[in-house]
Every structure is written in C-alpha cells, then in structure tokens.
Amino acid sequence: MERVIFHCDLNSFYASVELLSHPELRHLPVAVCGDPASRHGIILAKNEPAKAFQVKTAETIWQAKKKCPGLVLLPAHHEVYRDYSKKVNALYQEYTDLVEPFGIDESWLDVTGTLHLFGGDARALADRLRDEVRARFGLTVSVGVSFNKVFAKLGSDYKKPDATTVITQENFRKIVWPLPVTDLLYVGRAASQTFQSFGIRTIGDLAAFKRELLFELLGKNGVQLHDYASGKDRAPVAPASQYTPPKSVGNGYTFPKNLQGREEIRAGIAQLADQVAARLRSHGMMCKGVSLAIRSPEFQDISRQIRLDPPTDLARELTQAAMSLADRCWRMSNPVRAMTVTAIYLIPAGEAGAQLDLFTAGQEEKRQRLEKLEGTMDAIRAKYGDSSIGFCATPLR
C-alpha cells in the first residue's frame, strides 16, 4: 500500500501567534525580533505584508526598516510559541497517532492507516485539517501531501500561505524536479557548493546525476540525497513517544577540493561543528567529549578525541575543541581530503546545568550570549532551512 504522508507547516508562525493578541495590526507589515529596542537586533519572523516589502528573516532591524519604514516590531514570546505548538500537535493526533514534530512549527503525519476513517480522500482531509487549525487557533497552515516525507515537506513549501499541495508518483517529476536543489531537505551549504561545481542546480539534475559518483563526492549522504531527489525516501514517521536519544552526533564531509593550511582546515571544522551543535540542541543533548577524524588524499586516517568540562552544545566550543585536536595531531601544511566531527559522551541538557556554576561571572555572561545567538539560529533554520544562516567562515571552494 502506498503511504499517505502529510507535512504541516504553520505559516509565519511567530508573527501569526503575536497577531492573535494584536488583530488591529494584521493589515500592517509586522515582524517579530529579538530586541525591538535595538537597531542591531535581527528579524525572527514576519507576516505576509512585511514579506511584500522583501523583509527577510535574519537580517538586522535597521536593514528591514530601510526596506519598510512602517514596519511594526514586536518582541518574541517563545513560551507562548511552544504552547501553541503543543496544542496544534495534539490536534494532529486526533487524525493519527503517527505525528513527528520537525521544529516548533512543522510536523509530519502518516495518515495511511486512518485515512479511510475520514472519507479516504487525502486532499480533502488536508483541507479539513487546515480548516480545523484556523477555527481552533486562528492560525493558518500549509499542507504537503505525498507518498514520502521529503516530498511532503516540499509540498508544504510549494504554495503558501494556507494551501494544500499534493505530490504523487505521477506528478512529482513535473512539480519537484524543476525546483532548486537547495529546496531539497538536508541539502546544506557544503553539499550545495559541491553540487554547484558539478552543474547540479535543480532537484531533477540531482536525480539524473550518477549515483556512484555522488557516493565518491559526499559518501552515504550523497547517495541518500540522490534517493530523496528520485522519490525513494522510505523513512517512517515516528511518533514523539518513540523518540530515543542518540549516543553520539557526528557529521563528516569529503571536500571537493583538498583543504590546505590552518585557516581552511579551521573553516572546515567550524562548518561541521555548527551542524553537529544544531543537531545536539534539537535532541536536547550536550556532549562531554569531541572526536575528530581526518583523512588525507592518500586515504590515511587519523582520529583523536578529547573530554570537555563543562559539557556543551555550542558550535564555537565544539570548534575550539576539535581545532585543538587538529593542532596536536595534524601537520597544517599537509592537505586534508575529508573530516568528521563527532559529539560523544552525550547527556541530557538539563543534567549539565549545575556544572556551569564553575564558570566565572564574565564567562557565564559570555556563554549565555552564545546560547541565545545559537538558539536564534536554530529557530531561523527550523523555519527557513539549514542553509538559511551560519557562522562566518572562510568559504571552502
């Protein structure tokens, strides 16, 4: 039986929730930001009228105001957003027990086994779900309907706001393949750069590319992305109740061009550490150790690890730890073909709090700023994709 998967994406979530308390502002361009009193704060979310002025997430307030002088700024209320997220996911569970949250405002639903209870028409059920969300919470949601998770997510992004898009075995080549390859789930900055260098610009280009060559370029990740583009994703929708925390979180990459020198090697480590840190936070975990593996162009591997005290889930601290390992074990004049950064000895984030008291007051304040910064980056990525924002680093060509 072909699966029926929904991907539900709440539209302009932060801004929409804030406007529930300010209905008089609905027709005005509105943005939610971290610090409305600061010209240097950044935009976290915006409503449709603000989008019409090309206001973008992650740009500074002064940049947004330059585009839209009448932009209304509202402070963020993350506890309220989490509360609405829980309520909406509870609604989804009235339609199926297979509900997998993906960030605060997105969820996958597998309705294969329950669709017959609601009339058997997937599009009609998606429309009904959109009506329910609007009636109960005053929010709108875009729904992608497809036979796998990856295409369902593409469907929810395809038309916004408040729309249903159905992607089937028959029409996915027409709908999906012309889209930019960066629209595909899990195509991050590094993979995108590799694809560009080989002329892969659309999802269709990726599907047509030789699978074996992708394995050489990106390892297992390249093969997986090829499967995604070809409509072969078979990942199940896992209910949150079945979540099992990982024992380690790692990310590796074979670079399209060998890294040479300390600056390029550090840039490569920083990119990997950033992705590892974001995944740690998504799992609610911190690590008490870091492992670094380096491969030479001659396929000679070296691996080292280090303990961390206190534990961390911050990209900058992971980068510093991994770079200290590289300085100890690798001659910086030697080229690097591939690297892997892995967070090890994981613990729940809540268990690490007491150890942070060992920091001096100044260090605590600096760390809190880093946590706020990287938390904001997580929110931006959850809403606009992994490649929407990152730390500045020397580009790896």
DRENDO-1510 file (C-alpha; in Angstrom, 1 decimal, always signed):
<recs>
REC; n; res; u; v; w
REC; 1; MET; +0.0; +0.0; +0.0 .
REC; 2; GLU; +1.3; +3.4; -0.9 .
REC; 3; ARG; +1.8; +5.6; +2.1 .
REC; 4; VAL; +0.0; +8.9; +2.6 .
REC; 5; ILE; +2.2; +11.4; +4.4 .
REC; 6; PHE; +1.3; +15.0; +5.4 .
REC; 7; HIS; +3.7; +17.7; +6.2 .
REC; 8; CYS; +2.1; +20.6; +8.1 .
REC; 9; ASP; +3.8; +23.9; +8.2 .
REC; 10; LEU; +2.3; +26.7; +10.3 .
REC; 11; ASN; +2.5; +29.9; +8.3 .
REC; 12; SER; +4.6; +32.8; +9.6 .
REC; 13; PHE; +4.3; +31.1; +13.0 .
REC; 14; TYR; +5.8; +33.6; +15.4 .
REC; 15; ALA; +4.2; +36.6; +13.7 .
REC; 16; SER; +0.9; +34.8; +13.4 .
REC; 17; VAL; +0.8; +34.0; +17.1 .
REC; 18; GLU; +1.7; +37.5; +18.1 .
REC; 19; LEU; -1.0; +38.9; +15.9 .
REC; 20; LEU; -3.6; +36.9; +17.8 .
REC; 21; SER; -3.1; +39.5; +20.5 .
REC; 22; HIS; -2.9; +42.4; +18.1 .
REC; 23; PRO; -5.6; +41.9; +15.5 .
REC; 24; GLU; -5.6; +45.6; +14.7 .
REC; 25; LEU; -2.1; +45.1; +13.1 .
REC; 26; ARG; -3.0; +42.3; +10.7 .
REC; 27; HIS; -3.1; +44.6; +7.7 .
REC; 28; LEU; +0.2; +46.2; +8.5 .
REC; 29; PRO; +3.7; +44.9; +7.9 .
REC; 30; VAL; +4.8; +43.2; +11.2 .
REC; 31; ALA; +8.0; +41.5; +12.2 .
REC; 32; VAL; +9.0; +39.6; +15.4 .
REC; 33; CYS; +12.5; +40.3; +16.5 .
REC; 34; GLY; +14.8; +39.5; +19.4 .
REC; 35; ASP; +15.2; +43.1; +20.7 .
REC; 36; PRO; +12.9; +45.7; +19.2 .
REC; 37; ALA; +14.7; +48.5; +21.1 .
REC; 38; SER; +18.0; +47.7; +19.3 .
REC; 39; ARG; +18.8; +48.7; +15.7 .
REC; 40; HIS; +21.2; +45.7; +15.7 .
REC; 41; GLY; +18.6; +43.1; +16.6 .
REC; 42; ILE; +17.6; +40.6; +13.9 .
REC; 43; ILE; +14.3; +39.7; +12.3 .
REC; 44; LEU; +13.0; +36.3; +13.5 .
REC; 45; ALA; +9.7; +36.2; +11.6 .
REC; 46; LYS; +7.4; +38.4; +9.5 .
REC; 47; ASN; +3.9; +38.4; +8.2 .
REC; 48; GLU; +2.7; +38.5; +4.6 .
REC; 49; PRO; +2.5; +42.3; +4.3 .
REC; 50; ALA; +6.1; +42.5; +5.5 .
REC; 51; LYS; +7.2; +39.9; +3.0 .
REC; 52; ALA; +5.8; +42.1; +0.3 .
REC; 53; PHE; +8.5; +44.7; +1.2 .
REC; 54; GLN; +11.2; +41.9; +0.9 .
REC; 55; VAL; +11.8; +41.9; +4.7 .
REC; 56; LYS; +13.8; +38.8; +5.3 .
REC; 57; THR; +14.5; +36.6; +8.3 .
REC; 58; ALA; +17.9; +37.0; +9.9 .
REC; 59; GLU; +18.5; +40.5; +8.5 .
REC; 60; THR; +19.1; +43.3; +11.0 .
REC; 61; ILE; +16.3; +45.6; +12.1 .
REC; 62; TRP; +17.9; +48.6; +10.5 .
REC; 63; GLN; +18.1; +46.7; +7.2 .
REC; 64; ALA; +14.4; +45.7; +7.4 .
REC; 65; LYS; +13.4; +49.3; +8.4 .
REC; 66; LYS; +15.3; +50.6; +5.4 .
REC; 67; LYS; +13.1; +48.5; +3.1 .
REC; 68; CYS; +9.9; +49.1; +5.1 .
REC; 69; PRO; +9.9; +52.3; +7.2 .
REC; 70; GLY; +6.5; +51.5; +8.5 .
REC; 71; LEU; +7.5; +48.0; +9.8 .
REC; 72; VAL; +5.8; +47.3; +13.2 .
REC; 73; LEU; +8.2; +45.4; +15.5 .
REC; 74; LEU; +7.0; +43.0; +18.2 .
REC; 75; PRO; +9.1; +41.2; +20.8 .
REC; 76; ALA; +9.3; +37.4; +20.8 .
REC; 77; HIS; +7.5; +35.2; +23.4 .
REC; 78; HIS; +9.0; +31.8; +23.0 .
REC; 79; GLU; +7.0; +30.1; +25.8 .
REC; 80; VAL; +3.7; +31.1; +24.0 .
REC; 81; TYR; +5.0; +29.7; +20.7 .
REC; 82; ARG; +5.9; +26.4; +22.4 .
REC; 83; ASP; +2.4; +26.2; +24.0 .
REC; 84; TYR; +0.7; +26.7; +20.6 .
REC; 85; SER; +3.0; +24.2; +19.1 .
REC; 86; LYS; +1.9; +21.6; +21.7 .
REC; 87; LYS; -1.8; +22.4; +21.1 .
REC; 88; VAL; -1.6; +22.1; +17.3 .
REC; 89; ASN; +0.3; +18.8; +17.5 .
REC; 90; ALA; -2.4; +17.5; +19.9 .
REC; 91; LEU; -4.9; +18.3; +17.2 .
REC; 92; TYR; -2.9; +16.4; +14.6 .
REC; 93; GLN; -3.0; +13.4; +16.9 .
REC; 94; GLU; -6.8; +13.3; +16.6 .
REC; 95; TYR; -6.2; +12.2; +13.0 .
REC; 96; THR; -3.3; +9.8; +13.5 .
REC; 97; ASP; -1.0; +8.5; +16.3 .
REC; 98; LEU; +1.9; +8.9; +13.9 .
REC; 99; VAL; +2.9; +12.5; +14.4 .
REC; 100; GLU; +6.5; +13.6; +14.2 .
REC; 101; PRO; +7.3; +17.2; +15.0 .
REC; 102; PHE; +10.1; +18.8; +12.9 .
REC; 103; GLY; +10.9; +22.1; +14.6 .
REC; 104; ILE; +8.4; +24.1; +16.6 .
REC; 105; ASP; +6.0; +24.9; +13.7 .
REC; 106; GLU; +6.3; +21.8; +11.4 .
REC; 107; SER; +5.1; +18.2; +11.7 .
REC; 108; TRP; +4.8; +15.1; +9.6 .
REC; 109; LEU; +1.7; +13.0; +9.9 .
REC; 110; ASP; +1.3; +9.4; +8.5 .
REC; 111; VAL; -2.4; +9.0; +7.8 .
REC; 112; THR; -2.1; +5.8; +5.7 .
REC; 113; GLY; -3.9; +3.7; +8.3 .
REC; 114; THR; -6.5; +6.3; +9.3 .
REC; 115; LEU; -7.4; +8.0; +6.0 .
REC; 116; HIS; -10.4; +5.7; +5.5 .
REC; 117; LEU; -11.9; +6.9; +8.7 .
REC; 118; PHE; -12.1; +10.5; +7.3 .
REC; 119; GLY; -13.5; +9.7; +3.8 .
REC; 120; GLY; -10.5; +8.3; +2.0 .
REC; 121; ASP; -9.6; +11.5; +0.1 .
REC; 122; ALA; -6.1; +12.8; +1.1 .
REC; 123; ARG; -6.6; +16.3; -0.3 .
REC; 124; ALA; -10.0; +16.7; +1.3 .
REC; 125; LEU; -8.5; +15.6; +4.7 .
REC; 126; ALA; -5.7; +18.1; +4.4 .
REC; 127; ASP; -8.2; +20.9; +3.6 .
REC; 128; ARG; -10.2; +19.7; +6.6 .
REC; 129; LEU; -7.1; +19.9; +8.8 .
REC; 130; ARG; -6.3; +23.4; +7.6 .
REC; 131; ASP; -9.9; +24.5; +8.5 .
REC; 132; GLU; -9.6; +22.9; +12.0 .
REC; 133; VAL; -6.3; +24.7; +12.7 .
REC; 134; ARG; -7.8; +28.0; +11.6 .
REC; 135; ALA; -11.1; +27.5; +13.6 .
REC; 136; ARG; -9.5; +26.4; +16.8 .
REC; 137; PHE; -6.4; +28.5; +17.0 .
REC; 138; GLY; -6.7; +31.4; +14.5 .
REC; 139; LEU; -3.6; +30.2; +12.7 .
REC; 140; THR; -3.1; +29.0; +9.1 .
REC; 141; VAL; -1.1; +26.0; +7.9 .
REC; 142; SER; +0.2; +24.9; +4.6 .
REC; 143; VAL; +0.0; +21.1; +4.0 .
REC; 144; GLY; +2.0; +19.0; +1.6 .
REC; 145; VAL; +0.6; +15.6; +0.8 .
REC; 146; SER; +2.8; +12.9; -0.7 .
REC; 147; PHE; +3.9; +9.3; -0.6 .
REC; 148; ASN; +7.1; +10.1; +1.4 .
REC; 149; LYS; +8.3; +12.6; +4.0 .
REC; 150; VAL; +10.7; +14.5; +1.8 .
REC; 151; PHE; +8.2; +15.2; -1.0 .
REC; 152; ALA; +5.5; +16.1; +1.6 .
REC; 153; LYS; +7.8; +18.8; +3.0 .
REC; 154; LEU; +8.4; +20.1; -0.5 .
REC; 155; GLY; +4.7; +20.2; -0.9 .
REC; 156; SER; +4.1; +22.3; +2.2 .
REC; 157; ASP; +6.7; +24.8; +0.9 .
REC; 158; TYR; +5.4; +24.8; -2.7 .
REC; 159; LYS; +2.5; +27.1; -2.1 .
REC; 160; LYS; +1.9; +29.4; +0.9 .
REC; 161; PRO; +0.1; +30.6; +2.9 .
REC; 162; ASP; -2.9; +28.4; +3.8 .
REC; 163; ALA; -2.7; +25.9; +0.9 .
REC; 164; THR; -2.7; +22.2; +0.1 .
REC; 165; THR; -0.3; +20.7; -2.5 .
REC; 166; VAL; -0.5; +17.1; -3.5 .
REC; 167; ILE; +2.7; +15.5; -4.9 .
REC; 168; THR; +2.1; +12.0; -6.4 .
REC; 169; GLN; +4.0; +9.3; -8.1 .
REC; 170; GLU; +2.6; +10.6; -11.3 .
REC; 171; ASN; +3.3; +14.3; -11.0 .
REC; 172; PHE; +6.4; +14.6; -8.8 .
REC; 173; ARG; +8.8; +14.9; -11.8 .
REC; 174; LYS; +6.8; +17.9; -13.1 .
REC; 175; ILE; +6.5; +19.6; -9.7 .
REC; 176; VAL; +9.6; +18.6; -7.8 .
REC; 177; TRP; +12.4; +18.3; -10.4 .
REC; 178; PRO; +12.4; +21.9; -11.7 .
REC; 179; LEU; +12.9; +23.2; -8.1 .
REC; 180; PRO; +16.3; +24.4; -6.9 .
REC; 181; VAL; +18.4; +21.6; -5.4 .
REC; 182; THR; +18.7; +23.8; -2.3 .
REC; 183; ASP; +15.0; +23.3; -1.7 .
REC; 184; LEU; +15.6; +19.6; -1.0 .
REC; 185; LEU; +15.6; +18.5; +2.6 .
REC; 186; TYR; +19.1; +18.2; +4.2 .
REC; 187; VAL; +20.9; +19.9; +1.3 .
REC; 188; GLY; +23.1; +22.1; +3.4 .
REC; 189; ARG; +25.7; +24.7; +2.4 .
REC; 190; ALA; +28.6; +22.3; +1.9 .
REC; 191; ALA; +26.5; +19.9; -0.3 .
REC; 192; SER; +25.1; +22.8; -2.3 .
REC; 193; GLN; +28.6; +24.1; -3.1 .
REC; 194; THR; +29.6; +20.6; -4.3 .
REC; 195; PHE; +26.5; +20.3; -6.4 .
REC; 196; GLN; +27.1; +23.8; -8.0 .
REC; 197; SER; +30.6; +22.8; -9.0 .
REC; 198; PHE; +29.2; +19.8; -10.9 .
REC; 199; GLY; +26.4; +21.7; -12.6 .
REC; 200; ILE; +23.7; +20.3; -10.3 .
REC; 201; ARG; +21.2; +23.2; -9.9 .
REC; 202; THR; +17.8; +21.6; -9.7 .
REC; 203; ILE; +16.4; +18.5; -7.9 .
REC; 204; GLY; +16.0; +16.9; -11.4 .
REC; 205; ASP; +19.7; +17.5; -12.1 .
REC; 206; LEU; +20.5; +15.6; -8.9 .
REC; 207; ALA; +18.2; +12.7; -9.7 .
REC; 208; ALA; +19.8; +12.4; -13.1 .
REC; 209; PHE; +23.4; +12.5; -11.7 .
REC; 210; LYS; +25.3; +9.3; -11.4 .
REC; 211; ARG; +24.6; +7.7; -8.0 .
REC; 212; GLU; +28.1; +6.2; -7.8 .
REC; 213; LEU; +29.8; +9.5; -8.3 .
REC; 214; LEU; +27.7; +11.1; -5.6 .
REC; 215; PHE; +29.0; +8.4; -3.2 .
REC; 216; GLU; +32.6; +9.4; -4.1 .
REC; 217; LEU; +31.8; +13.0; -3.6 .
REC; 218; LEU; +29.7; +13.0; -0.5 .
REC; 219; GLY; +29.7; +9.4; +0.8 .
REC; 220; LYS; +26.5; +8.0; +2.2 .
REC; 221; ASN; +24.9; +11.4; +2.4 .
REC; 222; GLY; +25.3; +11.9; -1.4 .
REC; 223; VAL; +23.5; +8.6; -2.0 .
REC; 224; GLN; +20.8; +9.5; +0.4 .
REC; 225; LEU; +20.2; +12.8; -1.3 .
REC; 226; HIS; +20.1; +11.1; -4.7 .
REC; 227; ASP; +17.4; +8.8; -3.3 .
REC; 228; TYR; +15.4; +11.8; -2.0 .
REC; 229; ALA; +15.5; +13.5; -5.4 .
REC; 230; SER; +14.4; +10.3; -7.1 .
REC; 231; GLY; +11.4; +9.8; -4.8 .
REC; 232; LYS; +12.9; +6.8; -3.0 .
REC; 233; ASP; +12.7; +8.2; +0.6 .
REC; 234; ARG; +11.3; +5.4; +2.8 .
REC; 235; ALA; +11.9; +7.0; +6.3 .
REC; 236; PRO; +8.9; +6.3; +8.6 .
REC; 237; VAL; +7.0; +8.9; +10.5 .
REC; 238; ALA; +8.0; +8.3; +14.1 .
REC; 239; PRO; +5.7; +9.5; +17.0 .
REC; 240; ALA; +7.4; +11.6; +19.6 .
REC; 241; SER; +6.6; +8.9; +22.2 .
REC; 242; GLN; +9.1; +6.6; +20.5 .
REC; 243; TYR; +12.0; +9.0; +20.5 .
REC; 244; THR; +15.3; +7.5; +21.5 .
REC; 245; PRO; +18.1; +9.9; +22.2 .
REC; 246; PRO; +21.3; +9.3; +20.2 .
REC; 247; LYS; +24.5; +8.0; +21.8 .
REC; 248; SER; +26.6; +10.3; +19.6 .
REC; 249; VAL; +26.1; +13.0; +17.0 .
REC; 250; GLY; +28.5; +13.4; +14.1 .
REC; 251; ASN; +28.9; +15.0; +10.7 .
REC; 252; GLY; +31.5; +14.2; +8.1 .
REC; 253; TYR; +32.3; +15.6; +4.7 .
REC; 254; THR; +34.6; +14.8; +1.8 .
REC; 255; PHE; +35.7; +18.2; +0.4 .
REC; 256; PRO; +35.5; +18.9; -3.3 .
REC; 257; LYS; +39.0; +20.4; -3.1 .
REC; 258; ASN; +41.6; +19.4; -0.5 .
REC; 259; LEU; +41.9; +21.8; +2.4 .
REC; 260; GLN; +45.3; +23.4; +2.7 .
REC; 261; GLY; +46.6; +25.3; +5.7 .
REC; 262; ARG; +45.3; +26.1; +9.1 .
REC; 263; GLU; +42.7; +28.7; +8.0 .
REC; 264; GLU; +41.0; +26.3; +5.6 .
REC; 265; ILE; +41.1; +23.4; +8.0 .
REC; 266; ARG; +39.6; +25.5; +10.8 .
REC; 267; ALA; +36.8; +26.7; +8.4 .
REC; 268; GLY; +36.0; +23.1; +7.6 .
REC; 269; ILE; +35.9; +22.1; +11.2 .
REC; 270; ALA; +33.7; +25.2; +12.0 .
REC; 271; GLN; +31.1; +24.2; +9.4 .
REC; 272; LEU; +30.9; +20.6; +10.7 .
REC; 273; ALA; +30.8; +21.7; +14.3 .
REC; 274; ASP; +28.0; +24.1; +13.6 .
REC; 275; GLN; +25.8; +21.3; +12.1 .
REC; 276; VAL; +26.7; +19.0; +15.0 .
REC; 277; ALA; +25.8; +21.6; +17.6 .
REC; 278; ALA; +22.5; +22.3; +16.0 .
REC; 279; ARG; +21.6; +18.6; +16.0 .
REC; 280; LEU; +22.7; +18.3; +19.6 .
REC; 281; ARG; +20.3; +21.1; +20.6 .
REC; 282; SER; +17.5; +19.6; +18.5 .
REC; 283; HIS; +17.8; +16.4; +20.6 .
REC; 284; GLY; +18.1; +18.3; +23.9 .
REC; 285; MET; +21.6; +16.9; +24.5 .
REC; 286; MET; +25.0; +18.2; +25.4 .
REC; 287; CYS; +28.3; +16.4; +24.9 .
REC; 288; LYS; +31.2; +15.8; +27.3 .
REC; 289; GLY; +33.6; +15.0; +24.6 .
REC; 290; VAL; +34.5; +15.6; +21.0 .
REC; 291; SER; +36.1; +13.3; +18.4 .
REC; 292; LEU; +37.9; +14.5; +15.2 .
REC; 293; ALA; +38.7; +12.2; +12.3 .
REC; 294; ILE; +40.9; +13.5; +9.4 .
REC; 295; ARG; +41.6; +11.7; +6.1 .
REC; 296; SER; +44.4; +12.5; +3.8 .
REC; 297; PRO; +44.3; +12.5; -0.1 .
REC; 298; GLU; +46.1; +9.1; +0.2 .
REC; 299; PHE; +43.2; +7.8; +2.3 .
REC; 300; GLN; +45.2; +7.6; +5.5 .
REC; 301; ASP; +43.0; +8.3; +8.5 .
REC; 302; ILE; +43.8; +9.7; +12.0 .
REC; 303; SER; +41.3; +10.0; +14.8 .
REC; 304; ARG; +41.6; +11.7; +18.2 .
REC; 305; GLN; +39.2; +12.7; +21.0 .
REC; 306; ILE; +39.1; +15.0; +24.0 .
REC; 307; ARG; +37.0; +15.3; +27.1 .
REC; 308; LEU; +35.1; +18.5; +27.8 .
REC; 309; ASP; +34.4; +20.2; +31.1 .
REC; 310; PRO; +31.8; +21.6; +31.3 .
REC; 311; PRO; +29.6; +19.9; +28.7 .
REC; 312; THR; +28.5; +21.9; +25.7 .
REC; 313; ASP; +26.1; +22.1; +22.8 .
REC; 314; LEU; +27.6; +25.3; +21.3 .
REC; 315; ALA; +29.3; +25.4; +17.9 .
REC; 316; ARG; +32.1; +27.7; +18.9 .
REC; 317; GLU; +33.1; +25.5; +21.8 .
REC; 318; LEU; +33.0; +22.4; +19.6 .
REC; 319; THR; +35.1; +24.2; +17.0 .
REC; 320; GLN; +37.7; +25.2; +19.6 .
REC; 321; ALA; +37.9; +21.6; +21.0 .
REC; 322; ALA; +38.1; +20.0; +17.6 .
REC; 323; MET; +40.7; +22.5; +16.4 .
REC; 324; SER; +42.8; +21.9; +19.5 .
REC; 325; LEU; +42.9; +18.2; +18.4 .
REC; 326; ALA; +43.8; +19.1; +14.8 .
REC; 327; ASP; +46.7; +21.3; +16.1 .
REC; 328; ARG; +48.0; +18.4; +18.1 .
REC; 329; CYS; +47.7; +15.6; +15.6 .
REC; 330; TRP; +47.9; +17.1; +12.1 .
REC; 331; ARG; +50.7; +19.0; +10.3 .
REC; 332; MET; +48.9; +22.0; +8.9 .
REC; 333; SER; +51.0; +22.0; +5.7 .
REC; 334; ASN; +49.5; +18.6; +4.8 .
REC; 335; PRO; +46.3; +18.6; +2.7 .
REC; 336; VAL; +43.0; +17.3; +4.1 .
REC; 337; ARG; +40.6; +15.3; +1.9 .
REC; 338; ALA; +37.8; +14.6; +4.5 .
REC; 339; MET; +37.0; +15.3; +8.1 .
REC; 340; THR; +34.4; +14.2; +10.7 .
REC; 341; VAL; +33.5; +16.0; +13.9 .
REC; 342; THR; +31.5; +13.9; +16.4 .
REC; 343; ALA; +30.0; +14.9; +19.8 .
REC; 344; ILE; +30.5; +12.0; +22.2 .
REC; 345; TYR; +29.6; +11.1; +25.8 .
REC; 346; LEU; +26.1; +12.7; +25.5 .
REC; 347; ILE; +24.0; +13.7; +28.4 .
REC; 348; PRO; +20.5; +15.4; +28.6 .
REC; 349; ALA; +20.9; +19.2; +28.6 .
REC; 350; GLY; +19.1; +19.5; +31.9 .
REC; 351; GLU; +21.8; +17.4; +33.7 .
REC; 352; ALA; +24.6; +19.8; +32.7 .
REC; 353; GLY; +23.2; +22.9; +34.4 .
REC; 354; ALA; +25.0; +22.5; +37.8 .
REC; 355; GLN; +28.4; +22.3; +36.2 .
REC; 356; LEU; +28.0; +25.7; +34.6 .
REC; 357; ASP; +28.3; +27.3; +38.1 .
REC; 358; LEU; +32.0; +26.7; +37.9 .
REC; 359; PHE; +32.3; +29.5; +35.4 .
REC; 360; THR; +33.3; +33.0; +36.4 .
REC; 361; ALA; +30.6; +35.6; +36.2 .
REC; 362; GLY; +32.1; +37.0; +33.0 .
REC; 363; GLN; +32.3; +33.6; +31.4 .
REC; 364; GLU; +28.7; +32.8; +32.3 .
REC; 365; GLU; +27.5; +36.0; +30.7 .
REC; 366; LYS; +29.5; +35.3; +27.5 .
REC; 367; ARG; +28.1; +31.8; +27.4 .
REC; 368; GLN; +24.6; +33.0; +27.8 .
REC; 369; ARG; +25.1; +35.3; +24.9 .
REC; 370; LEU; +26.3; +32.4; +22.8 .
REC; 371; GLU; +23.4; +30.2; +23.8 .
REC; 372; LYS; +21.0; +33.0; +22.8 .
REC; 373; LEU; +22.7; +33.5; +19.5 .
REC; 374; GLU; +22.8; +29.9; +18.5 .
REC; 375; GLY; +19.3; +29.3; +19.8 .
REC; 376; THR; +18.1; +32.1; +17.5 .
REC; 377; MET; +20.0; +30.5; +14.6 .
REC; 378; ASP; +18.1; +27.2; +15.4 .
REC; 379; ALA; +14.8; +29.0; +15.1 .
REC; 380; ILE; +15.7; +30.5; +11.8 .
REC; 381; ARG; +16.9; +27.2; +10.4 .
REC; 382; ALA; +13.9; +25.4; +11.6 .
REC; 383; LYS; +11.7; +27.8; +9.7 .
REC; 384; TYR; +13.8; +28.5; +6.6 .
REC; 385; GLY; +16.1; +25.6; +6.2 .
REC; 386; ASP; +19.6; +24.6; +7.3 .
REC; 387; SER; +21.4; +26.8; +4.7 .
REC; 388; SER; +19.5; +30.0; +5.7 .
REC; 389; ILE; +22.1; +31.1; +8.3 .
REC; 390; GLY; +25.5; +30.1; +9.5 .
REC; 391; PHE; +28.7; +31.4; +11.2 .
REC; 392; CYS; +31.0; +33.4; +9.0 .
REC; 393; ALA; +34.0; +31.3; +7.9 .
REC; 394; THR; +36.4; +31.2; +5.0 .
REC; 395; PRO; +34.5; +29.7; +2.1 .
REC; 396; LEU; +35.6; +26.3; +1.0 .
REC; 397; ARG; +35.8; +26.1; -2.7 .
</recs>
